């Protein structure tokens, strides 16, 4: 199982890659929605890390996933 971060901050991508966590840089709500949907379909993904900014772009989708699924676990960090 693996973890992944979706963020709009390039420095977070670098920092998490140093910890062997892959990441995707998203620059707008449309990109975030695409990456989020692809990520939650990944059967090897255990933890999906979002920043407060990227989560705010797709609040409804995140809430729906949290209410209906337990994997991947969605964690939100400042950013």
Secondary structure as the mmCIF struct_conf table of DSSP 4:
data_model
#
loop_
_struct_conf.conf_type_id
_struct_conf.id
_struct_conf.beg_label_comp_id
_struct_conf.beg_label_asym_id
_struct_conf.beg_label_seq_id
_struct_conf.end_label_comp_id
_struct_conf.end_label_asym_id
_struct_conf.end_label_seq_id
STRN STRN1 UNK A 2 UNK A 7
BEND BEND1 UNK A 8 UNK A 8
HELX_RH_AL_P HELX_RH_AL_P1 UNK A 10 UNK A 18
TURN_TY1_P TURN_TY1_P1 UNK A 19 UNK A 20
STRN STRN2 UNK A 22 UNK A 25
BEND BEND2 UNK A 28 UNK A 28
HELX_RH_AL_P HELX_RH_AL_P2 UNK A 29 UNK A 41
TURN_TY1_P TURN_TY1_P2 UNK A 43 UNK A 44
STRN STRN3 UNK A 45 UNK A 51
HELX_RH_AL_P HELX_RH_AL_P3 UNK A 52 UNK A 57
TURN_TY1_P TURN_TY1_P3 UNK A 58 UNK A 58
HELX_RH_AL_P HELX_RH_AL_P4 UNK A 59 UNK A 68
BEND BEND3 UNK A 71 UNK A 72
STRN STRN4 UNK A 73 UNK A 77
#
